[in-house]
Amino acid sequence: MPLIDRLASPVFTGWIVEYFGDWGVVNLLMHRVIAANAAGDGVAVVLVQDFGGFNPYLVRRFCMFFGTDFSKVVVSRAFKLEDALAALSAALREGFSRVVVADPYLHLPQDPRRYWEATPLTAGLRALAQGGAEVAVFNRVSRFGSYRPEGGNFHHHSTHVMIRFRKGRRGIRVDLVKHPLKPEETVYIDVKDIYLPRSRPTLTKWVGVA
């Protein structure tokens, strides 16, 4: 999506890009991103969710639009924090160049004093990015504040690009919250633009290589 691509770029190897906010919108965008990257050596999808959260039929629909291969989508579902760590390690070990992580901090305790338990998961995301994988994280708003995504301070500082989605009267407000090379910026999109792309684009990576 040109507006979102413009907000995120430039992105370099070793960076983590995160989309967070209204989960319905973020989850829909995640399906589109998965399909757009279902090519080459495939895309690894780590779903840190108990049930639901992933619609293979929607991904297949997007794959048909992009002309990508649905069979290149490899999904691992993590039912607890330990499962998520294992899935990230497997993606790194198997050499996936594209990794999508959904709702990574779902299983964190309700007590913010125990958010240190997220440190190994954030370290796993960093290891993937530093290993050369293109890492896109789709996350919720923190239970302890609307500015940051879920995951605590270490995660906040480890993510290079953060883009927040919020529903509003003018459609979906998209805020560039964090970028090492650019100031904050806001654009507006229509949810229909995610569901129904207006033109058939050339397949490009959503994380660039410097």
PEGILIN-V660704 format. One record per pair of residues at least 12 apart in sequence whose ideal C-beta (glycine too) atoms are under 10 Angstrom apart, sorted by the first residue. I is the first residue (numbers start at 1). J is the second residue. If there is no record, write none. Layout:
i->[I & I]
j->[J & J]
This chain:
i->[1 & 1 & 1 & 1 & 1 & 1 & 1 & 1 & 1 & 1 & 1 & 1 & 2 & 2 & 2 & 2 & 2 & 3 & 3 & 3 & 3 & 3 & 4 & 4 & 4 & 4 & 4 & 4 & 4 & 4 & 4 & 4 & 4 & 4 & 5 & 5 & 5 & 5 & 6 & 6 & 6 & 6 & 7 & 7 & 7 & 7 & 7 & 7 & 7 & 7 & 7 & 7 & 7 & 7 & 8 & 8 & 8 & 8 & 8 & 8 & 8 & 8 & 8 & 8 & 8 & 9 & 9 & 9 & 9 & 9 & 9 & 9 & 10 & 10 & 10 & 10 & 10 & 10 & 10 & 10 & 11 & 11 & 11 & 11 & 11 & 11 & 11 & 11 & 11 & 11 & 11 & 11 & 11 & 12 & 12 & 12 & 12 & 12 & 12 & 12 & 12 & 13 & 13 & 13 & 13 & 13 & 13 & 13 & 13 & 13 & 13 & 14 & 14 & 14 & 14 & 14 & 14 & 14 & 14 & 14 & 14 & 14 & 14 & 14 & 15 & 15 & 15 & 15 & 15 & 15 & 15 & 15 & 15 & 15 & 15 & 15 & 16 & 16 & 16 & 16 & 16 & 16 & 16 & 16 & 16 & 16 & 16 & 16 & 16 & 16 & 16 & 16 & 16 & 16 & 16 & 16 & 17 & 17 & 17 & 17 & 17 & 17 & 17 & 17 & 17 & 17 & 17 & 17 & 17 & 17 & 17 & 18 & 18 & 18 & 18 & 18 & 18 & 18 & 18 & 18 & 18 & 18 & 18 & 18 & 18 & 18 & 18 & 18 & 18 & 18 & 18 & 18 & 19 & 19 & 19 & 19 & 19 & 19 & 19 & 19 & 19 & 19 & 19 & 19 & 20 & 20 & 20 & 20 & 20 & 20 & 20 & 20 & 20 & 20 & 20 & 20 & 20 & 20 & 20 & 20 & 20 & 21 & 21 & 21 & 21 & 21 & 21 & 21 & 21 & 21 & 21 & 21 & 21 & 21 & 21 & 21 & 21 & 21 & 22 & 22 & 22 & 22 & 22 & 22 & 22 & 22 & 22 & 22 & 23 & 23 & 23 & 23 & 23 & 23 & 23 & 23 & 24 & 24 & 24 & 24 & 25 & 25 & 25 & 25 & 25 & 25 & 25 & 25 & 25 & 26 & 26 & 26 & 26 & 26 & 26 & 26 & 26 & 26 & 26 & 26 & 27 & 27 & 27 & 27 & 27 & 27 & 27 & 27 & 27 & 27 & 28 & 28 & 28 & 28 & 28 & 28 & 28 & 29 & 29 & 29 & 29 & 29 & 29 & 29 & 29 & 29 & 30 & 30 & 30 & 30 & 30 & 30 & 30 & 30 & 30 & 30 & 30 & 30 & 30 & 30 & 31 & 31 & 31 & 31 & 31 & 31 & 31 & 31 & 31 & 31 & 31 & 31 & 31 & 31 & 31 & 31 & 32 & 32 & 32 & 32 & 32 & 32 & 32 & 32 & 32 & 32 & 33 & 33 & 33 & 33 & 33 & 33 & 33 & 33 & 34 & 34 & 34 & 34 & 34 & 34 & 34 & 34 & 34 & 34 & 34 & 34 & 34 & 34 & 34 & 34 & 35 & 35 & 35 & 35 & 35 & 35 & 35 & 35 & 35 & 35 & 35 & 35 & 35 & 35 & 35 & 36 & 36 & 36 & 36 & 36 & 36 & 36 & 36 & 36 & 36 & 36 & 36 & 37 & 37 & 37 & 37 & 37 & 37 & 37 & 37 & 37 & 37 & 37 & 37 & 37 & 37 & 37 & 38 & 38 & 38 & 38 & 38 & 38 & 38 & 38 & 38 & 38 & 38 & 38 & 38 & 38 & 38 & 39 & 39 & 39 & 39 & 39 & 39 & 39 & 39 & 39 & 40 & 40 & 40 & 40 & 40 & 40 & 40 & 40 & 41 & 41 & 41 & 41 & 41 & 41 & 41 & 42 & 42 & 42 & 42 & 42 & 42 & 42 & 42 & 42 & 43 & 43 & 43 & 43 & 43 & 43 & 43 & 43 & 43 & 43 & 43 & 43 & 43 & 43 & 44 & 44 & 44 & 44 & 44 & 44 & 44 & 44 & 44 & 44 & 44 & 44 & 44 & 44 & 44 & 44 & 44 & 44 & 44 & 44 & 44 & 45 & 45 & 45 & 45 & 45 & 45 & 45 & 45 & 45 & 45 & 45 & 45 & 45 & 45 & 45 & 45 & 46 & 46 & 46 & 46 & 46 & 46 & 46 & 46 & 46 & 46 & 46 & 46 & 46 & 46 & 46 & 46 & 46 & 46 & 46 & 46 & 46 & 46 & 46 & 47 & 47 & 47 & 47 & 47 & 47 & 47 & 47 & 47 & 47 & 47 & 47 & 47 & 47 & 47 & 48 & 48 & 48 & 48 & 48 & 48 & 48 & 48 & 48 & 48 & 48 & 48 & 48 & 48 & 48 & 48 & 48 & 48 & 48 & 48 & 49 & 49 & 49 & 49 & 49 & 49 & 49 & 49 & 50 & 50 & 50 & 50 & 50 & 50 & 50 & 51 & 51 & 53 & 53 & 53 & 53 & 53 & 54 & 54 & 54 & 54 & 56 & 56 & 56 & 58 & 59 & 59 & 60 & 61 & 62 & 62 & 62 & 65 & 65 & 65 & 65 & 66 & 66 & 66 & 66 & 66 & 67 & 67 & 67 & 67 & 68 & 72 & 73 & 74 & 74 & 74 & 74 & 74 & 75 & 75 & 75 & 76 & 76 & 76 & 77 & 78 & 78 & 78 & 78 & 78 & 78 & 78 & 79 & 79 & 80 & 80 & 81 & 81 & 81 & 81 & 81 & 81 & 81 & 81 & 81 & 81 & 82 & 82 & 82 & 83 & 84 & 84 & 84 & 84 & 84 & 84 & 84 & 84 & 84 & 84 & 85 & 85 & 85 & 85 & 86 & 87 & 87 & 87 & 88 & 88 & 88 & 88 & 88 & 88 & 88 & 88 & 88 & 88 & 88 & 88 & 89 & 89 & 89 & 91 & 91 & 91 & 91 & 91 & 91 & 92 & 92 & 92 & 92 & 92 & 92 & 92 & 92 & 93 & 95 & 95 & 95 & 96 & 96 & 96 & 96 & 96 & 96 & 97 & 97 & 97 & 97 & 97 & 97 & 97 & 98 & 98 & 98 & 98 & 98 & 98 & 98 & 99 & 99 & 99 & 99 & 99 & 99 & 99 & 99 & 99 & 100 & 100 & 100 & 100 & 100 & 100 & 101 & 101 & 101 & 101 & 101 & 101 & 101 & 101 & 101 & 102 & 102 & 102 & 102 & 102 & 103 & 103 & 103 & 103 & 103 & 104 & 104 & 104 & 104 & 104 & 104 & 104 & 104 & 104 & 104 & 104 & 104 & 104 & 105 & 105 & 105 & 105 & 105 & 105 & 105 & 105 & 105 & 105 & 105 & 105 & 105 & 105 & 106 & 106 & 106 & 107 & 108 & 108 & 108 & 108 & 108 & 108 & 110 & 110 & 112 & 112 & 112 & 112 & 112 & 114 & 115 & 115 & 115 & 115 & 115 & 115 & 115 & 115 & 116 & 116 & 116 & 117 & 118 & 118 & 118 & 118 & 118 & 118 & 119 & 119 & 119 & 119 & 119 & 121 & 121 & 121 & 121 & 122 & 122 & 122 & 122 & 122 & 122 & 122 & 122 & 122 & 122 & 123 & 123 & 123 & 125 & 125 & 125 & 125 & 125 & 126 & 126 & 126 & 126 & 129 & 129 & 129 & 129 & 132 & 133 & 134 & 134 & 134 & 134 & 134 & 135 & 135 & 135 & 136 & 136 & 136 & 137 & 137 & 137 & 137 & 137 & 137 & 137 & 137 & 138 & 139 & 139 & 139 & 139 & 139 & 141 & 141 & 141 & 142 & 142 & 146 & 146 & 147 & 147 & 147 & 147 & 148 & 148 & 148 & 148 & 149 & 149 & 149 & 149 & 149 & 156 & 156 & 157 & 159 & 159 & 160 & 160 & 160 & 160 & 160 & 161 & 161 & 161 & 161 & 161 & 161 & 161 & 161 & 162 & 162 & 162 & 162 & 162 & 162 & 163 & 163 & 163 & 163 & 163 & 163 & 163 & 164 & 164 & 164 & 164 & 165 & 165 & 165 & 166 & 167 & 168 & 169 & 170 & 170 & 170 & 171 & 171 & 171 & 171 & 171 & 171 & 171 & 172 & 172 & 172 & 172 & 172 & 172 & 172 & 173 & 173 & 173 & 173 & 174 & 174 & 174 & 174 & 175]
j->[29 & 32 & 33 & 36 & 174 & 189 & 193 & 194 & 197 & 198 & 201 & 206 & 187 & 189 & 193 & 198 & 201 & 174 & 187 & 188 & 189 & 193 & 19 & 29 & 33 & 163 & 165 & 174 & 176 & 187 & 189 & 193 & 194 & 206 & 201 & 204 & 206 & 208 & 176 & 182 & 185 & 187 & 161 & 163 & 174 & 175 & 176 & 177 & 179 & 182 & 184 & 185 & 186 & 187 & 136 & 160 & 161 & 162 & 163 & 176 & 179 & 182 & 206 & 207 & 208 & 161 & 179 & 181 & 182 & 206 & 207 & 208 & 161 & 179 & 180 & 181 & 182 & 207 & 208 & 210 & 134 & 136 & 160 & 161 & 179 & 180 & 181 & 205 & 206 & 207 & 208 & 209 & 210 & 160 & 161 & 180 & 181 & 207 & 208 & 209 & 210 & 129 & 130 & 131 & 132 & 133 & 134 & 207 & 208 & 209 & 210 & 126 & 128 & 129 & 130 & 131 & 132 & 133 & 134 & 135 & 160 & 207 & 209 & 210 & 129 & 130 & 134 & 135 & 159 & 160 & 161 & 179 & 180 & 207 & 208 & 210 & 99 & 101 & 122 & 125 & 126 & 128 & 129 & 130 & 133 & 134 & 135 & 136 & 137 & 155 & 158 & 159 & 160 & 161 & 162 & 207 & 33 & 129 & 134 & 135 & 136 & 137 & 138 & 159 & 160 & 161 & 162 & 163 & 179 & 206 & 207 & 101 & 104 & 125 & 135 & 136 & 137 & 138 & 139 & 149 & 151 & 155 & 156 & 158 & 159 & 160 & 161 & 162 & 163 & 164 & 177 & 178 & 33 & 136 & 137 & 138 & 139 & 149 & 161 & 162 & 163 & 164 & 165 & 174 & 103 & 137 & 138 & 139 & 140 & 141 & 142 & 148 & 149 & 150 & 151 & 159 & 162 & 163 & 164 & 165 & 177 & 138 & 139 & 140 & 141 & 146 & 149 & 162 & 163 & 164 & 165 & 166 & 167 & 172 & 173 & 174 & 175 & 177 & 140 & 141 & 164 & 165 & 166 & 167 & 168 & 172 & 173 & 191 & 53 & 102 & 103 & 138 & 139 & 140 & 141 & 165 & 165 & 167 & 172 & 191 & 165 & 166 & 167 & 172 & 173 & 174 & 189 & 191 & 194 & 102 & 103 & 137 & 138 & 139 & 140 & 141 & 149 & 163 & 164 & 165 & 49 & 52 & 53 & 54 & 55 & 58 & 102 & 103 & 138 & 140 & 55 & 58 & 138 & 165 & 191 & 194 & 195 & 136 & 138 & 163 & 165 & 172 & 174 & 189 & 191 & 194 & 45 & 47 & 53 & 54 & 58 & 59 & 100 & 101 & 102 & 103 & 136 & 137 & 138 & 139 & 45 & 54 & 55 & 56 & 57 & 58 & 59 & 60 & 61 & 62 & 63 & 100 & 102 & 138 & 194 & 195 & 58 & 59 & 61 & 62 & 65 & 66 & 194 & 195 & 197 & 206 & 45 & 59 & 62 & 98 & 100 & 136 & 138 & 206 & 54 & 56 & 58 & 59 & 62 & 63 & 68 & 70 & 72 & 73 & 75 & 98 & 100 & 102 & 136 & 138 & 58 & 59 & 60 & 61 & 62 & 63 & 64 & 65 & 66 & 67 & 68 & 69 & 70 & 72 & 73 & 62 & 63 & 65 & 66 & 68 & 98 & 197 & 201 & 203 & 204 & 205 & 206 & 66 & 68 & 72 & 73 & 97 & 98 & 99 & 100 & 134 & 136 & 203 & 204 & 205 & 206 & 207 & 59 & 60 & 62 & 63 & 66 & 67 & 68 & 69 & 70 & 71 & 72 & 73 & 74 & 98 & 203 & 63 & 66 & 67 & 68 & 69 & 72 & 98 & 203 & 205 & 68 & 69 & 72 & 96 & 97 & 98 & 203 & 205 & 72 & 74 & 94 & 95 & 96 & 97 & 98 & 69 & 71 & 72 & 73 & 74 & 94 & 96 & 97 & 98 & 59 & 68 & 72 & 73 & 74 & 75 & 91 & 96 & 97 & 98 & 99 & 100 & 134 & 136 & 72 & 73 & 74 & 75 & 76 & 87 & 88 & 90 & 91 & 92 & 94 & 95 & 96 & 97 & 98 & 99 & 100 & 101 & 128 & 133 & 135 & 59 & 73 & 74 & 75 & 76 & 77 & 87 & 91 & 96 & 98 & 99 & 100 & 101 & 102 & 136 & 138 & 74 & 75 & 76 & 77 & 78 & 83 & 84 & 85 & 86 & 87 & 88 & 90 & 91 & 99 & 100 & 101 & 102 & 103 & 104 & 124 & 125 & 128 & 137 & 75 & 76 & 77 & 78 & 79 & 83 & 84 & 87 & 100 & 101 & 102 & 103 & 104 & 106 & 138 & 76 & 77 & 78 & 79 & 80 & 81 & 83 & 84 & 87 & 88 & 101 & 102 & 103 & 104 & 105 & 106 & 107 & 108 & 121 & 139 & 77 & 78 & 79 & 102 & 103 & 104 & 106 & 107 & 77 & 78 & 79 & 80 & 103 & 106 & 107 & 77 & 79 & 77 & 102 & 103 & 106 & 138 & 73 & 75 & 77 & 102 & 70 & 73 & 75 & 195 & 73 & 75 & 73 & 195 & 194 & 195 & 197 & 196 & 197 & 200 & 201 & 197 & 200 & 201 & 202 & 203 & 200 & 201 & 202 & 203 & 203 & 98 & 100 & 90 & 91 & 94 & 96 & 99 & 87 & 100 & 102 & 88 & 90 & 91 & 102 & 101 & 102 & 103 & 104 & 106 & 107 & 121 & 106 & 107 & 106 & 107 & 104 & 105 & 106 & 107 & 108 & 109 & 117 & 118 & 120 & 121 & 107 & 120 & 121 & 107 & 101 & 103 & 104 & 105 & 106 & 107 & 120 & 121 & 124 & 125 & 120 & 121 & 123 & 124 & 124 & 99 & 101 & 124 & 101 & 104 & 120 & 121 & 123 & 124 & 125 & 126 & 127 & 128 & 133 & 135 & 124 & 127 & 128 & 124 & 127 & 128 & 131 & 133 & 135 & 124 & 127 & 128 & 129 & 130 & 131 & 132 & 133 & 131 & 131 & 132 & 133 & 128 & 131 & 132 & 133 & 134 & 135 & 131 & 132 & 133 & 134 & 205 & 207 & 209 & 133 & 134 & 135 & 136 & 205 & 206 & 207 & 125 & 128 & 129 & 131 & 133 & 134 & 135 & 136 & 137 & 134 & 135 & 136 & 137 & 138 & 206 & 121 & 124 & 125 & 128 & 135 & 136 & 137 & 138 & 139 & 136 & 137 & 138 & 139 & 140 & 137 & 138 & 139 & 140 & 150 & 118 & 121 & 122 & 124 & 125 & 137 & 138 & 139 & 140 & 149 & 150 & 151 & 155 & 117 & 118 & 121 & 122 & 137 & 139 & 140 & 142 & 143 & 149 & 150 & 151 & 152 & 155 & 139 & 140 & 150 & 121 & 121 & 142 & 143 & 150 & 151 & 152 & 143 & 144 & 142 & 143 & 144 & 145 & 152 & 152 & 142 & 144 & 150 & 151 & 152 & 153 & 154 & 155 & 152 & 153 & 154 & 152 & 150 & 151 & 152 & 153 & 154 & 155 & 151 & 152 & 154 & 155 & 158 & 151 & 152 & 154 & 155 & 137 & 151 & 152 & 153 & 154 & 155 & 156 & 157 & 158 & 159 & 154 & 155 & 158 & 137 & 151 & 155 & 158 & 159 & 154 & 155 & 158 & 159 & 158 & 159 & 160 & 207 & 209 & 207 & 205 & 206 & 207 & 208 & 209 & 159 & 160 & 207 & 161 & 206 & 207 & 149 & 150 & 151 & 155 & 158 & 159 & 161 & 162 & 165 & 151 & 155 & 159 & 162 & 164 & 164 & 165 & 166 & 155 & 156 & 164 & 166 & 162 & 164 & 175 & 177 & 162 & 164 & 177 & 178 & 162 & 163 & 164 & 177 & 178 & 177 & 178 & 178 & 177 & 178 & 178 & 179 & 180 & 181 & 207 & 176 & 177 & 178 & 179 & 180 & 181 & 182 & 207 & 175 & 176 & 177 & 178 & 179 & 184 & 175 & 176 & 177 & 178 & 179 & 185 & 187 & 176 & 177 & 178 & 186 & 189 & 191 & 194 & 186 & 191 & 188 & 188 & 188 & 189 & 190 & 187 & 188 & 189 & 190 & 191 & 192 & 193 & 187 & 188 & 189 & 190 & 191 & 193 & 194 & 186 & 187 & 188 & 189 & 186 & 187 & 188 & 189 & 187]
